[in-house]
Amino acid sequence: MRRRLRRSYEAGHNPKLLVLVDEMEDCGKAVYYASRRATRIGGKIVLLRVIEPPHGELGWLGVADVVQTEARREAQELLDRYVVLAQGIAAELPESVIRQGDPAREIFELIETDEDIAVLVLAAGTSNKGPGPLVAELGRTAGTYPVPVVIVPVHLSDAELDALS
């Protein structure tokens, strides 16, 4: 299968750094790093929140609609918190996207549809049990992604991230 070339640095395009946002506080480090890096390279930030689809047994009496509406509201509130952080650092309003489904698949599909996405940025959790399920999955499949994957260690200070970005 032949991949399309990224157009991030062509005339009329800007490189985008895609950051997966979740409810873990660790993801603030990924947003911080990506925002600093975007500022340095003249790029933009895309914040992605993937929510789970409602379970099949909730399909009766509109319960699924209520559950989905609530999940989208919570996702938007979470994104709004990180929009403030990213905008404060990059001085530009980031894109925010909510998708529903399997996170690894939704990340891949967003990258495939937006040819300006140049890098995927994730936070590495602080758990002593190893990486979370998404980072573990991406570790297995990162070679199939059409962009580099940056995993930001959360133990790095803002000054260390500034030096790296």
C-alpha positions in Angstrom: 0.0 0.0 0.0 1.4 3.4 -1.0 1.0 6.2 1.5 0.2 9.8 0.5 2.9 12.2 1.4 2.2 14.7 4.2 1.7 18.2 2.9 2.5 19.9 6.2 5.3 22.1 4.9 4.0 22.9 1.4 2.9 26.4 0.5 -0.6 27.0 2.0 -0.2 24.4 4.7 1.0 24.4 8.3 2.3 21.4 10.2 0.0 20.2 12.9 0.8 18.4 16.1 -2.0 16.1 17.1 -2.3 15.6 20.9 -4.5 12.9 22.4 -6.4 14.3 25.4 -7.7 12.1 28.2 -8.7 12.5 31.8 -5.2 11.8 33.1 -3.3 14.9 34.4 -0.3 13.6 32.5 -1.7 14.7 29.2 -1.0 18.3 30.3 2.7 17.6 29.7 1.9 16.5 26.1 -0.1 19.6 25.4 2.6 21.8 26.9 5.3 20.1 24.8 3.3 20.2 21.6 2.3 23.8 22.1 5.9 24.9 22.6 7.0 22.9 19.6 4.2 24.3 17.4 5.3 27.8 18.4 8.9 27.0 17.5 8.0 25.6 14.0 5.1 27.8 13.1 2.7 25.0 13.4 -0.7 24.4 14.9 -2.2 22.1 17.6 -5.0 19.6 17.2 -6.5 18.3 20.5 -8.3 15.0 20.1 -10.6 13.4 22.6 -11.9 9.9 21.8 -15.0 8.8 23.6 -16.4 5.2 23.9 -19.5 4.4 21.9 -22.6 3.6 24.1 -22.9 -0.1 24.9 -25.6 -2.0 22.9 -27.8 -2.7 25.9 -28.4 1.0 26.3 -30.2 1.4 23.0 -33.7 1.4 24.4 -35.8 4.4 25.4 -33.2 6.9 24.2 -30.8 6.0 27.1 -28.0 5.7 24.5 -28.6 9.3 23.3 -28.5 10.6 26.9 -25.3 8.7 27.6 -23.7 9.9 24.4 -24.7 13.5 25.0 -23.3 13.4 28.5 -20.0 11.8 27.2 -19.7 14.5 24.5 -20.3 17.3 27.1 -17.7 15.9 29.4 -15.3 15.5 26.4 -15.8 19.1 25.4 -15.2 20.3 29.0 -12.0 18.4 29.1 -10.9 19.7 25.7 -11.8 23.3 26.8 -9.3 23.0 29.7 -6.5 22.0 27.4 -7.5 24.6 24.8 -6.8 27.3 27.4 -3.4 25.7 28.2 -2.4 25.4 24.5 -3.6 28.9 23.6 -1.7 30.4 26.6 1.5 28.8 25.3 1.1 29.0 21.6 -0.9 32.2 21.5 -3.2 30.6 18.9 -6.5 28.8 19.3 -6.0 25.1 18.7 -8.4 22.8 16.9 -10.4 20.5 19.1 -11.9 17.3 17.8 -14.2 14.7 19.5 -14.4 11.3 17.9 -16.2 8.2 19.1 -14.7 4.6 18.9 -11.5 2.8 19.4 -8.8 5.4 20.2 -6.0 3.9 18.1 -8.3 3.6 15.1 -9.7 7.1 15.5 -6.2 8.6 15.8 -5.1 6.8 12.7 -8.2 7.8 10.7 -7.8 11.5 11.7 -4.2 11.4 10.7 -5.2 9.8 7.3 -7.8 12.5 6.7 -5.8 15.6 7.7 -2.6 15.7 5.5 -1.2 18.6 7.6 -0.8 16.4 10.7 2.9 15.9 11.0 3.4 14.5 14.5 1.3 12.6 17.1 2.1 13.6 20.7 1.2 11.4 23.7 2.0 11.6 27.4 3.8 8.7 29.1 2.0 7.9 32.3 3.7 7.7 35.7 2.3 4.2 36.6 4.9 1.7 37.7 2.7 -1.0 35.9 4.0 0.1 32.6 2.4 2.2 29.8 -1.3 2.5 29.6 -3.2 0.4 27.1 -3.2 3.1 24.3 0.5 3.7 24.5 1.1 -0.1 24.6 -1.1 -0.5 21.5 0.6 2.4 19.7 4.0 0.9 20.6 3.0 -2.2 18.7 1.5 -0.4 15.8 3.6 2.8 15.6 5.4 1.5 12.6 2.2 1.6 10.6 1.5 5.3 11.4 2.2 7.8 8.6 3.7 10.3 11.1 6.3 10.1 13.9 5.0 9.5 17.4 6.4 11.5 20.3 5.9 10.2 23.8 6.5 12.9 26.4 7.7 11.6 29.8 5.7 13.3 32.4 8.5 13.5 34.9 10.2 16.2 32.8 9.9 19.7 34.1 8.5 22.6 32.0 12.1 23.9 31.7 13.3 20.6 30.4 10.4 20.5 27.9 11.2 24.0 26.9 14.8 22.9 26.1 13.5 20.0 24.1 10.9 21.8 22.1 
